[in-house]
Amino acid sequence: NFAPVEGELETPVACVVARGRLPDDLDGLYLRNGPNARFRPALGTNRYHWFDGDGMVHAIRLRGEGERAEYTRRYVRTRGFEREEKANAALYTGLRDINPIWRYLLPSSNGLTHHAGRLLATYESGSPYEIALEPTLRTKGLCDFNQTFGTMDYWLDNFTAHSKTCPMTDELIYIGYNLVALSGEQDGQTTITVGVIDGETGKRTHRRQFKVPRPSMQHDVAITPTKTVLIDGPLIFNLPRVIEGGLPFSFERECTLRIGYLPRRGEEGPFWIDTGETCFAYHVVNAYEEGNILTLDVCKADETNALGMCQESNNPVNAGRDVAALWRWQIDTDANAIISSKRLCEQTSDFPCINRKYTGLKYRFAYSSRMDIPLFDAVLKHDLQSGVTTRYELGEGVTCGDIIFVPSKDAAREDDGYLLVLTHLDVDGEEPRAELLILDASGDELTTQCVVHIPMRVPYGFHCEYV
């Protein structure tokens, strides 16, 4: 199911709602971004990496109060996409061939974020594109945040897939990282940018850039009401190998993961703490503060091959690596030291989510997708107060990816709401297709609210959003 689907859908396709009814208060748009190559790779399929595919947004309109839903899909029309459309051929190389003298597509295929009335499609090494919401999903172009980004910001302020919105201020906090020292210095140092977007005006109101000693991938970020929390793991960009035509990243087993924190605004910090652990964390669950104790929850893996980007393999996942589990670090910010490091769940999982009203705040419930290498075969609910994890099995031939929690309209508890899970069905004797599984997230067990049958295949992808 990694193969692309052909073409966009100009007209939404009706979907059947089965095994229940859509909740009355689930009236909105589910969106999922992911790679979907438009043309045959410029250097051939043996040099293609799944991440190279053009961004495609898949959308399911849920109309609540019954059985109405529609599905559509559109490409994120980046500058590179438009050039290739005009040429009717691939013009750019991919992650397996990102020699600095060549051009790279920057496909905006990784994440989706809705903030200040905008839907943003994001990618690790580029600035976000703004997408019009229904009915068209039209790409409006690079977002300049009401003219608070200049031309150079598009290069310096790339958005990772995982900015965070503060539920108390409605500010969006983003990070970007450079893998090559733009100053030309040969000391191995690169830079990280941290910025804040106002929730009312949509303008950038704060930006700070600082040096870091190594060009590491920093896919996610955490926040508290006062701090931005960074994760610097030993997945390192390998420029000499790239110049020689090799894969872009190395997992440095002799190095360890660092956690950094700094005020949301101001010039202090970042203050770095070495965990002393060789590991990596793509995804943050949440962070919060109690006095001088900073708690950071992540999905932690002992090692990673970056989905084939740091080994001689073109497989999207290499079994036995990239195996993560829920993990908690606690930091005494007065002593600038880790006081606790522990695993929270014995089951392996990733793609975590929470009730986003608790982002940066003390919370009780988390949800994640259970890993059955190399795919995900169940949804987990973690009660972090009792330590109990419950599991919803997807069934034979059914897999999922990223999941999202949507609070119910009149929620009285943190877990009052729904989990939206895009599933992929590959059952013997049937055509591959997709379903949007809607789970009741409240109570001791996850239960089926309803299922939206999508009458076609949706390829595997990355991150989702609900508007």
FENRADA-V969812 format. One record per residue. PSI is psi in radians with two decimals (NA if undefined). Layout:
PSI ; PSI
This chain:
0.20 ; -0.28 ; 2.55 ; 2.78 ; 2.79 ; 2.09 ; 2.92 ; 2.99 ; 1.91 ; -0.56 ; 2.22 ; 2.57 ; 2.31 ; 2.45 ; 2.63 ; 2.29 ; 2.16 ; 2.99 ; 0.69 ; -2.93 ; 2.67 ; 2.37 ; 2.57 ; -0.58 ; 0.16 ; 1.36 ; 1.62 ; -2.84 ; 2.08 ; 2.33 ; 2.52 ; 2.27 ; 2.67 ; 2.91 ; 2.44 ; 1.57 ; 2.24 ; -0.66 ; 2.85 ; 2.37 ; 2.51 ; -0.63 ; 0.27 ; 2.80 ; -0.43 ; -0.23 ; 0.14 ; 2.39 ; 2.53 ; -0.64 ; -0.29 ; -0.28 ; 2.56 ; 2.51 ; 2.32 ; 2.25 ; 2.13 ; 2.31 ; 2.41 ; 2.02 ; 2.05 ; 2.22 ; 0.09 ; 3.03 ; 0.75 ; -2.16 ; 0.45 ; 2.24 ; 2.60 ; 2.64 ; 2.46 ; 2.98 ; 2.50 ; 2.58 ; 2.61 ; 1.94 ; 1.41 ; 3.02 ; -0.73 ; -0.72 ; -0.78 ; -0.66 ; -0.73 ; -0.64 ; -0.75 ; -0.66 ; -0.25 ; 0.66 ; 2.75 ; 2.32 ; -0.23 ; 2.64 ; 3.07 ; -2.87 ; -0.41 ; -0.07 ; 1.08 ; 0.66 ; 2.28 ; -0.38 ; -0.14 ; 2.91 ; 2.49 ; 2.51 ; -0.68 ; 1.27 ; -0.06 ; 0.95 ; 0.20 ; -0.96 ; 2.99 ; 2.37 ; 2.29 ; 2.13 ; 2.45 ; 0.66 ; 0.07 ; 2.52 ; 2.13 ; 2.30 ; 2.22 ; 2.81 ; 2.58 ; -0.56 ; 0.50 ; 2.96 ; 2.78 ; 2.61 ; 2.46 ; 2.34 ; 2.28 ; 2.45 ; -2.99 ; 2.66 ; -0.01 ; -0.53 ; 0.58 ; 2.41 ; 2.10 ; -0.31 ; -3.14 ; 2.40 ; 2.21 ; 0.15 ; 0.98 ; 0.84 ; 0.49 ; 0.00 ; 2.34 ; -3.14 ; -0.76 ; -0.44 ; -0.51 ; -0.42 ; -0.64 ; -0.44 ; 0.87 ; 2.49 ; 2.28 ; 2.99 ; -0.34 ; 1.20 ; 2.91 ; 2.44 ; 2.18 ; 2.14 ; -0.27 ; -0.61 ; -0.21 ; 0.32 ; 2.52 ; 2.21 ; 2.17 ; 2.79 ; 2.74 ; 2.63 ; 2.48 ; 2.36 ; -0.21 ; 2.38 ; 1.93 ; -0.32 ; -0.21 ; -0.04 ; 2.57 ; 0.54 ; 0.08 ; -0.14 ; 2.48 ; -2.88 ; 2.70 ; 2.43 ; 2.35 ; 2.31 ; 2.85 ; 2.27 ; 2.26 ; 2.39 ; -0.35 ; -0.85 ; -0.35 ; 0.22 ; 2.65 ; 2.24 ; -0.15 ; 2.45 ; 2.37 ; 2.41 ; 2.43 ; 2.79 ; 2.60 ; 2.67 ; -0.13 ; 2.61 ; 1.35 ; 2.66 ; 2.23 ; 1.51 ; -0.43 ; 2.92 ; 2.68 ; 2.76 ; 2.77 ; 3.13 ; -0.35 ; -0.26 ; 2.69 ; 2.32 ; 2.21 ; 2.65 ; 1.99 ; 1.62 ; 2.90 ; 0.69 ; 1.78 ; 2.34 ; 2.26 ; 1.50 ; -0.79 ; -0.68 ; -0.63 ; -0.77 ; -0.55 ; 0.02 ; 0.23 ; -3.09 ; 2.66 ; -0.37 ; 2.69 ; 2.37 ; 1.94 ; 1.71 ; -0.30 ; -0.06 ; 2.93 ; 2.94 ; 2.43 ; 2.60 ; 2.31 ; 2.61 ; 2.61 ; 2.77 ; 2.60 ; -0.63 ; 2.87 ; -3.13 ; 0.12 ; 2.69 ; -2.93 ; 2.66 ; 2.11 ; 2.48 ; 2.23 ; 2.16 ; -0.36 ; 0.17 ; 2.26 ; 1.88 ; 3.13 ; 2.64 ; 1.92 ; -0.65 ; 2.37 ; 2.43 ; -0.99 ; 2.98 ; 2.69 ; 2.86 ; 2.48 ; 1.78 ; -2.20 ; 0.15 ; 2.08 ; 2.13 ; 2.27 ; 2.09 ; 2.32 ; 3.04 ; 1.93 ; 2.33 ; 2.52 ; -0.46 ; 2.98 ; 2.60 ; 0.25 ; 0.76 ; 0.79 ; 0.11 ; -0.05 ; 0.62 ; 2.90 ; 1.27 ; 2.46 ; 0.15 ; 2.42 ; -0.62 ; 2.40 ; 2.04 ; 2.43 ; -0.23 ; 3.03 ; 0.61 ; 1.98 ; 2.83 ; 2.74 ; 2.26 ; 2.57 ; 2.21 ; 2.45 ; 2.34 ; 2.29 ; 1.86 ; -0.31 ; -0.75 ; -0.17 ; 0.92 ; 2.60 ; 2.27 ; -0.21 ; 2.45 ; 1.98 ; 2.63 ; 2.41 ; -0.29 ; 2.37 ; -0.43 ; 2.51 ; 2.43 ; 2.90 ; -2.91 ; 1.02 ; 2.75 ; 2.83 ; 3.06 ; 1.97 ; -0.17 ; -0.23 ; 0.21 ; 2.17 ; 0.03 ; 2.81 ; 2.38 ; 2.97 ; -0.62 ; 2.42 ; 2.78 ; 2.62 ; 2.94 ; 2.20 ; 2.40 ; 2.20 ; 1.56 ; 2.25 ; 0.15 ; -2.95 ; 2.22 ; 0.06 ; 2.86 ; 2.34 ; 2.49 ; 2.12 ; 2.07 ; 1.79 ; -0.15 ; -0.81 ; -0.34 ; 0.11 ; 2.33 ; 2.23 ; 2.70 ; 2.40 ; 1.92 ; 2.33 ; -0.49 ; 2.91 ; 2.25 ; 0.18 ; 2.27 ; 2.91 ; -3.03 ; -2.14 ; 2.55 ; 2.82 ; 2.46 ; 2.29 ; 2.03 ; 2.55 ; 2.82 ; -0.76 ; 0.79 ; 2.28 ; -0.33 ; 2.82 ; -0.65 ; 0.22 ; 1.84 ; -2.84 ; 2.59 ; 2.23 ; 2.12 ; 1.93 ; 2.08 ; 2.73 ; 2.16 ; 2.14 ; 1.39 ; 2.38 ; 2.31 ; -0.03 ; 2.65 ; 2.37 ; 2.43 ; 3.11 ; 2.75 ; 2.54 ; 1.92 ; 2.23 ; 2.01 ; 2.50 ; 2.01 ; -0.11 ; 2.91 ; 3.13 ; -0.49 ; 2.54 ; 2.28 ; 2.71 ; 2.17 ; -0.83 ; 3.04 ; 2.31 ; 1.97 ; 2.09 ; 2.14 ; 0.59 ; 3.01 ; 2.47 ; 2.10 ; 2.80 ; 2.62 ; -2.71 ; -1.88 ; 2.73 ; 2.96 ; 2.77 ; 2.29 ; NA
